[in-house]
């Protein structure tokens, strides 16, 4: 993507932001004096031959209603904190197929809310199939992250800009992914060979993609499952702050053949940020981040969270990141100059980060294997580091 294209996207993004602000001013839901960024635990689980299901679980004390219809009706419902631990246990029970959604307690005010509304200020379950599909053997339980971390890092987002950026990523990265494919193929093969070597019985490795986006990595999962017979399936999790990405991710999974394989595949999406991952300590076999650390608010905090949720000693972090040029002073200068614009037009993406050094200094006890290359794409995102770090 060249500079002219970036400026065009910047212009369109600015227009979308003004439209969104005008619309949101017409539908405002009164909230407390402190702003709590929304953090629903949005889980969308997709398995072969089953209807998709969704779980929405809010963990904030209050939130502003995002839906004009709900705001006008005055249906912004405060979170019923005392009941949420029980609801989380029930949700886990539903995910395991032991309980139907109809047994979940719902207040009369909550029952008035349409599942289509996006008011996220109450504890609710939406499930069109009434009974969630059977869970994968390795279905990891999700846990709400620290409210302080959520407040700091999961900031309010513009839905119009998110939709536009998601579409742009779905249609504008073909050349980049084509150039990256030989290197990424080798990298993913190495990771999945390791997962296959550690596979035991019917256990399904848990793989978390931080910033999955439109899921351009889906073909590598399909190839791994086809060429590593020891893998009986995968429990694939996506964490992304842009909720509009997951529809494109599902399309990528289907196009790659991932969801039509004979193996057991679970694909779930959770709204969240890398700095506040909603998973227990030591619960994930592998974490994948490709073009993710360029846009997080704090790389150090994100890497700390990645280390926390990886299984000790065996957990692996696969990374692929564009970085500040290490061998071209002129290019590095252009990257520094253009980085402020890039952060606006590309959802916080920075061109001037030395991500490789940050990963090396993040404290991965098992070491970091890393390579540097100049990918044959637009020069400002050409310098790249990639590799695998072990917890």
PyMOL commands that set and color helices and strands:
alter all, ss='L'
color gray80, all
select helices_A, chain A and resi 3-24+68-73+81-95+101-103+108-111+147-153+159-172+174-197+218-227+245-255+258-260+299-309+329-345+355-360+379-381
alter helices_A, ss='H'
color red, helices_A
select strands_A, chain A and resi 40-46+53-58+124-126+205-210+233-240+264-271+286-290+316-322+368-374+383-390
alter strands_A, ss='S'
color yellow, strands_A
deselect
rebuild
show_as cartoon
